[in-house]
């Protein structure tokens, strides 16, 4: 089974975002990142929810998540 395309919505200077990226890195999970400050719509949608990990099918995993929650999220597609 191919790993789904993942996007981590984040902002610069966000400690929680850095923790989420570290967790993804430790798990060897490739992902794209999007800085929510790059657009007003992204800021409105994710402003207080970041970091958020999104799959290409639209499913989202809000912080806080750990390795077990991440595995479950990836397996649930």
N, CA, C, O and CB atoms as a CASP TS submission, in Angstrom:
PFRMAT TS
TARGET T0000
AUTHOR 0000-0000-0000
METHOD Language model
MODEL 1
PARENT N/A
ATOM      1  N   UNK     1       0.850  -1.184   0.000  1.00  0.00           N
ATOM      2  CA  UNK     1       0.000   0.000   0.000  1.00  0.00           C
ATOM      3  C   UNK     1       0.890   1.240   0.000  1.00  0.00           C
ATOM      4  O   UNK     1       1.819   1.343   0.801  1.00  0.00           O
ATOM      5  CB  UNK     1      -0.964   0.002   1.228  1.00  0.00           C
ATOM      6  N   UNK     2       0.607   2.173  -0.892  1.00  0.00           N
ATOM      7  CA  UNK     2       1.394   3.393  -1.002  1.00  0.00           C
ATOM      8  C   UNK     2       0.987   4.368   0.090  1.00  0.00           C
ATOM      9  O   UNK     2      -0.195   4.518   0.399  1.00  0.00           O
ATOM     10  CB  UNK     2       1.223   4.034  -2.391  1.00  0.00           C
ATOM     11  N   UNK     3       1.978   5.026   0.666  1.00  0.00           N
ATOM     12  CA  UNK     3       1.711   6.008   1.709  1.00  0.00           C
ATOM     13  C   UNK     3       0.977   7.202   1.115  1.00  0.00           C
ATOM     14  O   UNK     3       1.365   7.683   0.051  1.00  0.00           O
ATOM     15  CB  UNK     3       3.021   6.457   2.388  1.00  0.00           C
ATOM     16  N   UNK     4      -0.060   7.690   1.764  1.00  0.00           N
ATOM     17  CA  UNK     4      -0.792   8.836   1.231  1.00  0.00           C
ATOM     18  C   UNK     4       0.057  10.100   1.299  1.00  0.00           C
ATOM     19  O   UNK     4       0.940  10.218   2.147  1.00  0.00           O
ATOM     20  CB  UNK     4      -2.104   9.038   1.995  1.00  0.00           C
ATOM     21  N   UNK     5      -0.215  11.038   0.405  1.00  0.00           N
ATOM     22  CA  UNK     5       0.460  12.330   0.442  1.00  0.00           C
ATOM     23  C   UNK     5      -0.004  13.067   1.687  1.00  0.00           C
ATOM     24  O   UNK     5      -1.204  13.177   1.938  1.00  0.00           O
ATOM     25  CB  UNK     5       0.172  13.165  -0.848  1.00  0.00           C
ATOM     26  N   UNK     6       0.934  13.565   2.456  1.00  0.00           N
ATOM     27  CA  UNK     6       0.628  14.257   3.696  1.00  0.00           C
ATOM     28  C   UNK     6       1.130  15.690   3.643  1.00  0.00           C
ATOM     29  O   UNK     6       2.170  15.983   3.054  1.00  0.00           O
ATOM     30  CB  UNK     6       1.239  13.523   4.887  1.00  0.00           C
ATOM     31  N   UNK     7       0.367  16.572   4.271  1.00  0.00           N
ATOM     32  CA  UNK     7       0.757  17.975   4.385  1.00  0.00           C
ATOM     33  C   UNK     7       0.654  18.372   5.843  1.00  0.00           C
ATOM     34  O   UNK     7      -0.363  18.134   6.494  1.00  0.00           O
ATOM     35  CB  UNK     7      -0.131  18.895   3.489  1.00  0.00           C
ATOM     36  N   UNK     8       1.714  18.979   6.349  1.00  0.00           N
ATOM     37  CA  UNK     8       1.702  19.502   7.706  1.00  0.00           C
ATOM     38  C   UNK     8       1.493  21.002   7.622  1.00  0.00           C
ATOM     39  O   UNK     8       2.330  21.732   7.090  1.00  0.00           O
ATOM     40  CB  UNK     8       3.021  19.154   8.469  1.00  0.00           C
ATOM     41  N   UNK     9       0.361  21.453   8.156  1.00  0.00           N
ATOM     42  CA  UNK     9       0.074  22.883   8.223  1.00  0.00           C
ATOM     43  C   UNK     9       0.699  23.400   9.508  1.00  0.00           C
ATOM     44  O   UNK     9       0.467  22.865  10.591  1.00  0.00           O
ATOM     45  CB  UNK     9      -1.476  23.177   8.174  1.00  0.00           C
ATOM     46  N   UNK    10       1.500  24.458   9.364  1.00  0.00           N
ATOM     47  CA  UNK    10       2.309  24.951  10.476  1.00  0.00           C
ATOM     48  C   UNK    10       2.579  26.436  10.316  1.00  0.00           C
ATOM     49  O   UNK    10       2.114  27.060   9.362  1.00  0.00           O
ATOM     50  CB  UNK    10       3.632  24.179  10.571  1.00  0.00           C
ATOM     51  N   UNK    11       3.318  26.992  11.237  1.00  0.00           N
ATOM     52  CA  UNK    11       3.830  28.349  11.095  1.00  0.00           C
ATOM     53  C   UNK    11       5.251  28.376  11.642  1.00  0.00           C
ATOM     54  O   UNK    11       5.639  27.514  12.431  1.00  0.00           O
ATOM     55  CB  UNK    11       2.918  29.386  11.833  1.00  0.00           C
ATOM     56  N   UNK    12       6.019  29.365  11.221  1.00  0.00           N
ATOM     57  CA  UNK    12       7.379  29.514  11.727  1.00  0.00           C
ATOM     58  C   UNK    12       7.332  29.861  13.211  1.00  0.00           C
ATOM     59  O   UNK    12       6.348  30.418  13.698  1.00  0.00           O
ATOM     60  CB  UNK    12       8.150  30.600  10.932  1.00  0.00           C
ATOM     61  N   UNK    13       8.388  29.531  13.912  1.00  0.00           N
ATOM     62  CA  UNK    13       8.541  29.840  15.336  1.00  0.00           C
ATOM     63  C   UNK    13       7.423  29.228  16.174  1.00  0.00           C
ATOM     64  O   UNK    13       6.956  29.833  17.138  1.00  0.00           O
ATOM     65  CB  UNK    13       8.573  31.350  15.546  1.00  0.00           C
ATOM     66  N   UNK    14       7.001  28.029  15.800  1.00  0.00           N
ATOM     67  CA  UNK    14       5.942  27.313  16.517  1.00  0.00           C
ATOM     68  C   UNK    14       6.564  26.056  17.117  1.00  0.00           C
ATOM     69  O   UNK    14       6.921  25.130  16.388  1.00  0.00           O
ATOM     70  CB  UNK    14       4.728  26.955  15.564  1.00  0.00           C
ATOM     71  N   UNK    15       6.695  26.022  18.432  1.00  0.00           N
ATOM     72  CA  UNK    15       7.313  24.878  19.100  1.00  0.00           C
ATOM     73  C   UNK    15       6.536  23.589  18.845  1.00  0.00           C
ATOM     74  O   UNK    15       7.136  22.546  18.583  1.00  0.00           O
ATOM     75  CB  UNK    15       7.412  25.136  20.601  1.00  0.00           C
ATOM     76  N   UNK    16       5.222  23.651  18.918  1.00  0.00           N
ATOM     77  CA  UNK    16       4.416  22.455  18.672  1.00  0.00           C
ATOM     78  C   UNK    16       4.597  21.944  17.246  1.00  0.00           C
ATOM     79  O   UNK    16       4.609  20.737  17.005  1.00  0.00           O
ATOM     80  CB  UNK    16       2.940  22.747  18.938  1.00  0.00           C
ATOM     81  N   UNK    17       4.735  22.868  16.314  1.00  0.00           N
ATOM     82  CA  UNK    17       4.960  22.486  14.917  1.00  0.00           C
ATOM     83  C   UNK    17       6.303  21.780  14.772  1.00  0.00           C
ATOM     84  O   UNK    17       6.418  20.799  14.036  1.00  0.00           O
ATOM     85  CB  UNK    17       4.905  23.726  13.996  1.00  0.00           C
ATOM     86  N   UNK    18       7.312  22.277  15.470  1.00  0.00           N
ATOM     87  CA  UNK    18       8.631  21.641  15.438  1.00  0.00           C
ATOM     88  C   UNK    18       8.555  20.242  16.039  1.00  0.00           C
ATOM     89  O   UNK    18       9.201  19.321  15.538  1.00  0.00           O
ATOM     90  CB  UNK    18       9.670  22.496  16.198  1.00  0.00           C
ATOM     91  N   UNK    19       7.779  20.071  17.099  1.00  0.00           N
ATOM     92  CA  UNK    19       7.609  18.749  17.701  1.00  0.00           C
ATOM     93  C   UNK    19       6.921  17.793  16.736  1.00  0.00           C
ATOM     94  O   UNK    19       7.312  16.631  16.625  1.00  0.00           O
ATOM     95  CB  UNK    19       6.805  18.853  19.000  1.00  0.00           C
ATOM     96  N   UNK    20       5.899  18.276  16.038  1.00  0.00           N
ATOM     97  CA  UNK    20       5.185  17.437  15.067  1.00  0.00           C
ATOM     98  C   UNK    20       6.120  17.041  13.925  1.00  0.00           C
ATOM     99  O   UNK    20       6.111  15.891  13.487  1.00  0.00           O
ATOM    100  CB  UNK    20       3.941  18.179  14.510  1.00  0.00           C
ATOM    101  N   UNK    21       6.926  17.988  13.442  1.00  0.00           N
ATOM    102  CA  UNK    21       7.869  17.667  12.363  1.00  0.00           C
ATOM    103  C   UNK    21       8.911  16.664  12.828  1.00  0.00           C
ATOM    104  O   UNK    21       9.303  15.782  12.062  1.00  0.00           O
ATOM    105  CB  UNK    21       8.559  18.939  11.855  1.00  0.00           C
ATOM    106  N   UNK    22       9.360  16.781  14.056  1.00  0.00           N
ATOM    107  CA  UNK    22      10.327  15.824  14.590  1.00  0.00           C
ATOM    108  C   UNK    22       9.712  14.429  14.669  1.00  0.00           C
ATOM    109  O   UNK    22      10.367  13.442  14.335  1.00  0.00           O
ATOM    110  CB  UNK    22      10.817  16.271  15.981  1.00  0.00           C
ATOM    111  N   UNK    23       8.471  14.346  15.104  1.00  0.00           N
ATOM    112  CA  UNK    23       7.782  13.060  15.194  1.00  0.00           C
ATOM    113  C   UNK    23       7.652  12.426  13.808  1.00  0.00           C
ATOM    114  O   UNK    23       7.890  11.230  13.644  1.00  0.00           O
ATOM    115  CB  UNK    23       6.389  13.235  15.838  1.00  0.00           C
ATOM    116  N   UNK    24       7.277  13.220  12.826  1.00  0.00           N
ATOM    117  CA  UNK    24       7.169  12.717  11.460  1.00  0.00           C
ATOM    118  C   UNK    24       8.533  12.256  10.950  1.00  0.00           C
ATOM    119  O   UNK    24       8.639  11.215  10.301  1.00  0.00           O
ATOM    120  CB  UNK    24       6.588  13.801  10.530  1.00  0.00           C
ATOM    121  N   UNK    25       9.556  13.018  11.243  1.00  0.00           N
ATOM    122  CA  UNK    25      10.892  12.657  10.824  1.00  0.00           C
ATOM    123  C   UNK    25      11.371  11.363  11.470  1.00  0.00           C
ATOM    124  O   UNK    25      11.952  10.507  10.803  1.00  0.00           O
ATOM    125  CB  UNK    25      11.845  13.773  11.144  1.00  0.00           C
ATOM    126  N   UNK    26      11.126  11.222  12.768  1.00  0.00           N
ATOM    127  CA  UNK    26      11.525  10.004  13.480  1.00  0.00           C
ATOM    128  C   UNK    26      10.820   8.781  12.927  1.00  0.00           C
ATOM    129  O   UNK    26      11.375   7.682  12.924  1.00  0.00           O
ATOM    130  CB  UNK    26      11.233  10.138  14.969  1.00  0.00           C
ATOM    131  N   UNK    27       9.590   8.975  12.457  1.00  0.00           N
ATOM    132  CA  UNK    27       8.817   7.873  11.892  1.00  0.00           C
ATOM    133  C   UNK    27       9.161   7.635  10.417  1.00  0.00           C
ATOM    134  O   UNK    27       8.670   6.681   9.812  1.00  0.00           O
ATOM    135  CB  UNK    27       7.325   8.154  12.039  1.00  0.00           C
ATOM    136  N   UNK    28       9.997   8.492   9.844  1.00  0.00           N
ATOM    137  CA  UNK    28      10.374   8.339   8.442  1.00  0.00           C
ATOM    138  C   UNK    28       9.248   8.649   7.482  1.00  0.00           C
ATOM    139  O   UNK    28       9.186   8.091   6.387  1.00  0.00           O
ATOM    140  CB  UNK    28      10.857   6.955   8.197  1.00  0.00           C
ATOM    141  N   UNK    29       8.363   9.533   7.886  1.00  0.00           N
ATOM    142  CA  UNK    29       7.190   9.856   7.071  1.00  0.00           C
ATOM    143  C   UNK    29       7.452  11.120   6.264  1.00  0.00           C
ATOM    144  O   UNK    29       7.660  12.199   6.819  1.00  0.00           O
ATOM    145  CB  UNK    29       5.933  10.032   7.958  1.00  0.00           C
ATOM    146  N   UNK    30       7.438  10.964   4.944  1.00  0.00           N
ATOM    147  CA  UNK    30       7.614  12.116   4.058  1.00  0.00           C
ATOM    148  C   UNK    30       6.339  12.941   4.046  1.00  0.00           C
ATOM    149  O   UNK    30       5.229  12.409   4.083  1.00  0.00           O
ATOM    150  CB  UNK    30       7.985  11.664   2.620  1.00  0.00           C
ATOM    151  N   UNK    31       6.524  14.251   3.994  1.00  0.00           N
ATOM    152  CA  UNK    31       5.379  15.152   4.005  1.00  0.00           C
ATOM    153  C   UNK    31       5.786  16.502   3.438  1.00  0.00           C
ATOM    154  O   UNK    31       6.962  16.866   3.423  1.00  0.00           O
ATOM    155  CB  UNK    31       4.814  15.310   5.432  1.00  0.00           C
ATOM    156  N   UNK    32       4.802  17.220   2.983  1.00  0.00           N
ATOM    157  CA  UNK    32       4.999  18.609   2.575  1.00  0.00           C
ATOM    158  C   UNK    32       4.641  19.492   3.763  1.00  0.00           C
ATOM    159  O   UNK    32       3.894  19.073   4.648  1.00  0.00           O
ATOM    160  CB  UNK    32       4.134  18.972   1.310  1.00  0.00           C
ATOM    161  N   UNK    33       5.164  20.696   3.785  1.00  0.00           N
ATOM    162  CA  UNK    33       4.777  21.645   4.825  1.00  0.00           C
ATOM    163  C   UNK    33       4.190  22.892   4.178  1.00  0.00           C
ATOM    164  O   UNK    33       4.611  23.315   3.102  1.00  0.00           O
ATOM    165  CB  UNK    33       5.989  22.012   5.723  1.00  0.00           C
ATOM    166  N   UNK    34       3.213  23.464   4.860  1.00  0.00           N
ATOM    167  CA  UNK    34       2.594  24.704   4.399  1.00  0.00           C
ATOM    168  C   UNK    34       2.553  25.658   5.582  1.00  0.00           C
ATOM    169  O   UNK    34       2.013  25.332   6.639  1.00  0.00           O
ATOM    170  CB  UNK    34       1.155  24.455   3.812  1.00  0.00           C
ATOM    171  N   UNK    35       3.128  26.836   5.392  1.00  0.00           N
ATOM    172  CA  UNK    35       3.081  27.884   6.407  1.00  0.00           C
ATOM    173  C   UNK    35       1.728  28.574   6.290  1.00  0.00           C
ATOM    174  O   UNK    35       1.417  29.165   5.256  1.00  0.00           O
ATOM    175  CB  UNK    35       4.266  28.911   6.240  1.00  0.00           C
ATOM    176  N   UNK    36       0.933  28.499   7.339  1.00  0.00           N
ATOM    177  CA  UNK    36      -0.422  29.057   7.254  1.00  0.00           C
ATOM    178  C   UNK    36      -0.422  30.570   7.147  1.00  0.00           C
ATOM    179  O   UNK    36      -1.443  31.166   6.803  1.00  0.00           O
ATOM    180  CB  UNK    36      -1.230  28.640   8.457  1.00  0.00           C
ATOM    181  N   UNK    37       0.716  31.202   7.438  1.00  0.00           N
ATOM    182  CA  UNK    37       0.801  32.654   7.301  1.00  0.00           C
ATOM    183  C   UNK    37       0.933  33.089   5.845  1.00  0.00           C
ATOM    184  O   UNK    37       1.001  34.283   5.549  1.00  0.00           O
ATOM    185  CB  UNK    37       1.975  33.183   8.101  1.00  0.00           C
ATOM    186  N   UNK    38       0.968  32.104   4.928  1.00  0.00           N
ATOM    187  CA  UNK    38       1.101  32.425   3.504  1.00  0.00           C
ATOM    188  C   UNK    38      -0.227  32.828   2.867  1.00  0.00           C
ATOM    189  O   UNK    38      -0.248  33.239   1.707  1.00  0.00           O
ATOM    190  CB  UNK    38       1.680  31.238   2.759  1.00  0.00           C
ATOM    191  N   UNK    39      -1.325  32.718   3.597  1.00  0.00           N
ATOM    192  CA  UNK    39      -2.613  33.105   3.038  1.00  0.00           C
ATOM    193  C   UNK    39      -3.669  33.312   4.106  1.00  0.00           C
ATOM    194  O   UNK    39      -3.691  32.612   5.119  1.00  0.00           O
ATOM    195  CB  UNK    39      -3.082  32.068   2.061  1.00  0.00           C
ATOM    196  N   UNK    40      -4.531  34.267   3.875  1.00  0.00           N
ATOM    197  CA  UNK    40      -5.569  34.597   4.853  1.00  0.00           C
ATOM    198  C   UNK    40      -6.530  33.424   5.091  1.00  0.00           C
ATOM    199  O   UNK    40      -6.966  33.201   6.220  1.00  0.00           O
ATOM    200  CB  UNK    40      -6.352  35.821   4.385  1.00  0.00           C
ATOM    201  N   UNK    41      -6.854  32.685   4.043  1.00  0.00           N
ATOM    202  CA  UNK    41      -7.768  31.551   4.199  1.00  0.00           C
ATOM    203  C   UNK    41      -7.150  30.467   5.068  1.00  0.00           C
ATOM    204  O   UNK    41      -7.829  29.872   5.904  1.00  0.00           O
ATOM    205  CB  UNK    41      -8.146  30.974   2.833  1.00  0.00           C
ATOM    206  N   UNK    42      -5.853  30.209   4.869  1.00  0.00           N
ATOM    207  CA  UNK    42      -5.166  29.216   5.694  1.00  0.00           C
ATOM    208  C   UNK    42      -5.092  29.680   7.141  1.00  0.00           C
ATOM    209  O   UNK    42      -5.314  28.891   8.059  1.00  0.00           O
ATOM    210  CB  UNK    42      -3.754  28.945   5.152  1.00  0.00           C
ATOM    211  N   UNK    43      -4.788  30.935   7.346  1.00  0.00           N
ATOM    212  CA  UNK    43      -4.727  31.501   8.701  1.00  0.00           C
ATOM    213  C   UNK    43      -6.076  31.381   9.391  1.00  0.00           C
ATOM    214  O   UNK    43      -6.146  31.033  10.570  1.00  0.00           O
ATOM    215  CB  UNK    43      -4.285  32.977   8.656  1.00  0.00           C
ATOM    216  N   UNK    44      -7.153  31.668   8.657  1.00  0.00           N
ATOM    217  CA  UNK    44      -8.493  31.577   9.241  1.00  0.00           C
ATOM    218  C   UNK    44      -8.855  30.137   9.590  1.00  0.00           C
ATOM    219  O   UNK    44      -9.479  29.885  10.621  1.00  0.00           O
ATOM    220  CB  UNK    44      -9.531  32.154   8.279  1.00  0.00           C
ATOM    221  N   UNK    45      -8.470  29.202   8.744  1.00  0.00           N
ATOM    222  CA  UNK    45      -8.831  27.801   8.964  1.00  0.00           C
ATOM    223  C   UNK    45      -7.995  27.126  10.048  1.00  0.00           C
ATOM    224  O   UNK    45      -8.526  26.373  10.865  1.00  0.00           O
ATOM    225  CB  UNK    45      -8.688  27.034   7.678  1.00  0.00           C
ATOM    226  N   UNK    46      -6.696  27.392  10.057  1.00  0.00           N
ATOM    227  CA  UNK    46      -5.790  26.652  10.934  1.00  0.00           C
ATOM    228  C   UNK    46      -5.171  27.490  12.057  1.00  0.00           C
ATOM    229  O   UNK    46      -4.381  26.963  12.840  1.00  0.00           O
ATOM    230  CB  UNK    46      -4.698  26.055  10.117  1.00  0.00           C
ATOM    231  N   UNK    47      -5.502  28.753  12.153  1.00  0.00           N
ATOM    232  CA  UNK    47      -4.829  29.672  13.067  1.00  0.00           C
ATOM    233  C   UNK    47      -4.614  29.174  14.480  1.00  0.00           C
ATOM    234  O   UNK    47      -3.519  29.331  15.019  1.00  0.00           O
ATOM    235  CB  UNK    47      -5.584  30.902  13.132  1.00  0.00           C
ATOM    236  N   UNK    48      -5.608  28.587  15.092  1.00  0.00           N
ATOM    237  CA  UNK    48      -5.468  28.118  16.477  1.00  0.00           C
ATOM    238  C   UNK    48      -5.352  26.609  16.571  1.00  0.00           C
ATOM    239  O   UNK    48      -5.264  26.067  17.673  1.00  0.00           O
ATOM    240  CB  UNK    48      -6.642  28.582  17.305  1.00  0.00           C
ATOM    241  N   UNK    49      -5.351  25.921  15.440  1.00  0.00           N
ATOM    242  CA  UNK    49      -5.331  24.452  15.446  1.00  0.00           C
ATOM    243  C   UNK    49      -3.961  23.855  15.162  1.00  0.00           C
ATOM    244  O   UNK    49      -3.769  22.656  15.366  1.00  0.00           O
ATOM    245  CB  UNK    49      -6.306  23.933  14.438  1.00  0.00           C
ATOM    246  N   UNK    50      -3.017  24.639  14.707  1.00  0.00           N
ATOM    247  CA  UNK    50      -1.746  24.084  14.249  1.00  0.00           C
ATOM    248  C   UNK    50      -0.967  23.442  15.380  1.00  0.00           C
ATOM    249  O   UNK    50      -1.109  23.831  16.539  1.00  0.00           O
ATOM    250  CB  UNK    50      -0.909  25.161  13.603  1.00  0.00           C
ATOM    251  N   UNK    51      -0.156  22.474  15.051  1.00  0.00           N
ATOM    252  CA  UNK    51       0.019  21.860  13.740  1.00  0.00           C
ATOM    253  C   UNK    51      -1.120  20.902  13.410  1.00  0.00           C
ATOM    254  O   UNK    51      -1.709  20.280  14.294  1.00  0.00           O
ATOM    255  CB  UNK    51       1.349  21.125  13.678  1.00  0.00           C
ATOM    256  N   UNK    52      -1.411  20.800  12.133  1.00  0.00           N
ATOM    257  CA  UNK    52      -2.428  19.882  11.631  1.00  0.00           C
ATOM    258  C   UNK    52      -1.806  19.082  10.489  1.00  0.00           C
ATOM    259  O   UNK    52      -1.209  19.645   9.571  1.00  0.00           O
ATOM    260  CB  UNK    52      -3.719  20.651  11.155  1.00  0.00           C
ATOM    261  N   UNK    53      -1.953  17.782  10.562  1.00  0.00           N
ATOM    262  CA  UNK    53      -1.481  16.902   9.507  1.00  0.00           C
ATOM    263  C   UNK    53      -2.681  16.502   8.663  1.00  0.00           C
ATOM    264  O   UNK    53      -3.672  15.992   9.184  1.00  0.00           O
ATOM    265  CB  UNK    53      -0.750  15.650  10.089  1.00  0.00           C
ATOM    266  N   UNK    54      -2.588  16.733   7.362  1.00  0.00           N
ATOM    267  CA  UNK    54      -3.711  16.445   6.463  1.00  0.00           C
ATOM    268  C   UNK    54      -3.292  15.409   5.427  1.00  0.00           C
ATOM    269  O   UNK    54      -2.181  15.444   4.899  1.00  0.00           O
ATOM    270  CB  UNK    54      -4.206  17.737   5.765  1.00  0.00           C
ATOM    271  N   UNK    55      -4.216  14.482   5.149  1.00  0.00           N
ATOM    272  CA  UNK    55      -4.021  13.511   4.074  1.00  0.00           C
ATOM    273  C   UNK    55      -4.629  14.062   2.794  1.00  0.00           C
ATOM    274  O   UNK    55      -5.438  14.989   2.824  1.00  0.00           O
ATOM    275  CB  UNK    55      -4.651  12.137   4.437  1.00  0.00           C
ATOM    276  N   UNK    56      -4.233  13.481   1.675  1.00  0.00           N
ATOM    277  CA  UNK    56      -4.743  13.937   0.383  1.00  0.00           C
ATOM    278  C   UNK    56      -6.238  13.679   0.218  1.00  0.00           C
ATOM    279  O   UNK    56      -6.875  14.286  -0.643  1.00  0.00           O
ATOM    280  CB  UNK    56      -3.988  13.258  -0.737  1.00  0.00           C
ATOM    281  N   UNK    57      -6.812  12.783   1.037  1.00  0.00           N
ATOM    282  CA  UNK    57      -8.254  12.533   0.958  1.00  0.00           C
ATOM    283  C   UNK    57      -9.069  13.515   1.801  1.00  0.00           C
ATOM    284  O   UNK    57     -10.292  13.399   1.883  1.00  0.00           O
ATOM    285  CB  UNK    57      -8.556  11.113   1.400  1.00  0.00           C
ATOM    286  N   UNK    58      -8.390  14.485   2.431  1.00  0.00           N
ATOM    287  CA  UNK    58      -9.082  15.516   3.209  1.00  0.00           C
ATOM    288  C   UNK    58      -9.131  15.259   4.704  1.00  0.00           C
ATOM    289  O   UNK    58      -9.489  16.158   5.465  1.00  0.00           O
ATOM    290  CB  UNK    58     -10.462  15.660   2.709  1.00  0.00           C
ATOM    291  N   UNK    59      -8.785  14.070   5.144  1.00  0.00           N
ATOM    292  CA  UNK    59      -8.786  13.771   6.579  1.00  0.00           C
ATOM    293  C   UNK    59      -7.665  14.555   7.253  1.00  0.00           C
ATOM    294  O   UNK    59      -6.589  14.741   6.685  1.00  0.00           O
ATOM    295  CB  UNK    59      -8.620  12.239   6.834  1.00  0.00           C
ATOM    296  N   UNK    60      -7.939  15.011   8.480  1.00  0.00           N
ATOM    297  CA  UNK    60      -6.975  15.811   9.215  1.00  0.00           C
ATOM    298  C   UNK    60      -6.761  15.258  10.619  1.00  0.00           C
ATOM    299  O   UNK    60      -7.681  14.738  11.251  1.00  0.00           O
ATOM    300  CB  UNK    60      -7.434  17.262   9.284  1.00  0.00           C
ATOM    301  N   UNK    61      -5.532  15.383  11.084  1.00  0.00           N
ATOM    302  CA  UNK    61      -5.149  14.971  12.427  1.00  0.00           C
ATOM    303  C   UNK    61      -4.622  16.201  13.147  1.00  0.00           C
ATOM    304  O   UNK    61      -3.570  16.734  12.795  1.00  0.00           O
ATOM    305  CB  UNK    61      -4.080  13.821  12.398  1.00  0.00           C
ATOM    306  N   UNK    62      -5.356  16.647  14.155  1.00  0.00           N
ATOM    307  CA  UNK    62      -4.959  17.831  14.920  1.00  0.00           C
ATOM    308  C   UNK    62      -3.980  17.454  16.025  1.00  0.00           C
ATOM    309  O   UNK    62      -4.017  16.343  16.553  1.00  0.00           O
ATOM    310  CB  UNK    62      -6.192  18.528  15.520  1.00  0.00           C
ATOM    311  N   UNK    63      -3.120  18.378  16.358  1.00  0.00           N
ATOM    312  CA  UNK    63      -2.222  18.233  17.494  1.00  0.00           C
ATOM    313  C   UNK    63      -3.051  18.312  18.757  1.00  0.00           C
ATOM    314  O   UNK    63      -4.005  19.090  18.779  1.00  0.00           O
ATOM    315  CB  UNK    63      -1.104  19.319  17.486  1.00  0.00           C
ATOM    316  N   UNK    64      -2.768  17.581  19.790  1.00  0.00           N
ATOM    317  CA  UNK    64      -1.585  16.753  19.964  1.00  0.00           C
ATOM    318  C   UNK    64      -1.797  15.353  19.404  1.00  0.00           C
ATOM    319  O   UNK    64      -2.877  14.774  19.525  1.00  0.00           O
ATOM    320  CB  UNK    64      -1.210  16.674  21.433  1.00  0.00           C
ATOM    321  N   UNK    65      -0.740  14.820  18.785  1.00  0.00           N
ATOM    322  CA  UNK    65      -0.741  13.422  18.364  1.00  0.00           C
ATOM    323  C   UNK    65       0.625  12.826  18.659  1.00  0.00           C
ATOM    324  O   UNK    65       1.645  13.515  18.668  1.00  0.00           O
ATOM    325  CB  UNK    65      -1.094  13.285  16.853  1.00  0.00           C
ATOM    326  N   UNK    66       0.607  11.527  18.897  1.00  0.00           N
ATOM    327  CA  UNK    66       1.852  10.806  19.170  1.00  0.00           C
ATOM    328  C   UNK    66       2.053   9.767  18.074  1.00  0.00           C
ATOM    329  O   UNK    66       1.287   9.715  17.111  1.00  0.00           O
ATOM    330  CB  UNK    66       1.824  10.130  20.587  1.00  0.00           C
ATOM    331  N   UNK    67       3.083   8.943  18.223  1.00  0.00           N
ATOM    332  CA  UNK    67       3.397   7.951  17.199  1.00  0.00           C
ATOM    333  C   UNK    67       2.238   6.976  16.975  1.00  0.00           C
ATOM    334  O   UNK    67       1.958   6.600  15.837  1.00  0.00           O
ATOM    335  CB  UNK    67       4.656   7.182  17.587  1.00  0.00           C
ATOM    336  N   UNK    68       1.569   6.567  18.048  1.00  0.00           N
ATOM    337  CA  UNK    68       0.446   5.630  17.910  1.00  0.00           C
ATOM    338  C   UNK    68      -0.716   6.278  17.159  1.00  0.00           C
ATOM    339  O   UNK    68      -1.312   5.650  16.284  1.00  0.00           O
ATOM    340  CB  UNK    68      -0.026   5.145  19.296  1.00  0.00           C
ATOM    341  N   UNK    69      -1.042   7.516  17.489  1.00  0.00           N
ATOM    342  CA  UNK    69      -2.124   8.227  16.791  1.00  0.00           C
ATOM    343  C   UNK    69      -1.758   8.441  15.325  1.00  0.00           C
ATOM    344  O   UNK    69      -2.615   8.358  14.445  1.00  0.00           O
ATOM    345  CB  UNK    69      -2.417   9.589  17.474  1.00  0.00           C
ATOM    346  N   UNK    70      -0.498   8.713  15.073  1.00  0.00           N
ATOM    347  CA  UNK    70      -0.032   8.907  13.702  1.00  0.00           C
ATOM    348  C   UNK    70      -0.181   7.616  12.901  1.00  0.00           C
ATOM    349  O   UNK    70      -0.664   7.649  11.769  1.00  0.00           O
ATOM    350  CB  UNK    70       1.435   9.378  13.689  1.00  0.00           C
ATOM    351  N   UNK    71       0.219   6.496  13.463  1.00  0.00           N
ATOM    352  CA  UNK    71       0.070   5.195  12.774  1.00  0.00           C
ATOM    353  C   UNK    71      -1.403   4.906  12.496  1.00  0.00           C
ATOM    354  O   UNK    71      -1.748   4.460  11.402  1.00  0.00           O
ATOM    355  CB  UNK    71       0.686   4.047  13.624  1.00  0.00           C
ATOM    356  N   UNK    72      -2.266   5.154  13.467  1.00  0.00           N
ATOM    357  CA  UNK    72      -3.702   4.911  13.290  1.00  0.00           C
ATOM    358  C   UNK    72      -4.267   5.810  12.185  1.00  0.00           C
ATOM    359  O   UNK    72      -5.075   5.363  11.371  1.00  0.00           O
ATOM    360  CB  UNK    72      -4.461   5.154  14.618  1.00  0.00           C
ATOM    361  N   UNK    73      -3.843   7.065  12.160  1.00  0.00           N
ATOM    362  CA  UNK    73      -4.304   7.999  11.139  1.00  0.00           C
ATOM    363  C   UNK    73      -3.891   7.539   9.747  1.00  0.00           C
ATOM    364  O   UNK    73      -4.682   7.607   8.806  1.00  0.00           O
ATOM    365  CB  UNK    73      -3.758   9.397  11.414  1.00  0.00           C
ATOM    366  N   UNK    74      -2.657   7.073   9.617  1.00  0.00           N
ATOM    367  CA  UNK    74      -2.182   6.587   8.317  1.00  0.00           C
ATOM    368  C   UNK    74      -2.870   5.309   7.894  1.00  0.00           C
ATOM    369  O   UNK    74      -3.093   5.092   6.703  1.00  0.00           O
ATOM    370  CB  UNK    74      -0.692   6.364   8.355  1.00  0.00           C
ATOM    371  N   UNK    75      -3.209   4.457   8.848  1.00  0.00           N
ATOM    372  CA  UNK    75      -3.847   3.172   8.537  1.00  0.00           C
ATOM    373  C   UNK    75      -5.333   3.313   8.250  1.00  0.00           C
ATOM    374  O   UNK    75      -5.935   2.398   7.686  1.00  0.00           O
ATOM    375  CB  UNK    75      -3.646   2.202   9.681  1.00  0.00           C
ATOM    376  N   UNK    76      -5.940   4.429   8.620  1.00  0.00           N
ATOM    377  CA  UNK    76      -7.395   4.572   8.522  1.00  0.00           C
ATOM    378  C   UNK    76      -7.895   5.049   7.176  1.00  0.00           C
ATOM    379  O   UNK    76      -9.092   5.283   7.008  1.00  0.00           O
ATOM    380  CB  UNK    76      -7.867   5.508   9.556  1.00  0.00           C
ATOM    381  N   UNK    77      -7.007   5.195   6.224  1.00  0.00           N
ATOM    382  CA  UNK    77      -7.497   5.719   4.937  1.00  0.00           C
ATOM    383  C   UNK    77      -8.213   4.697   4.132  1.00  0.00           C
ATOM    384  O   UNK    77      -8.679   4.992   3.031  1.00  0.00           O
ATOM    385  CB  UNK    77      -6.375   6.263   4.130  1.00  0.00           C
TER
END
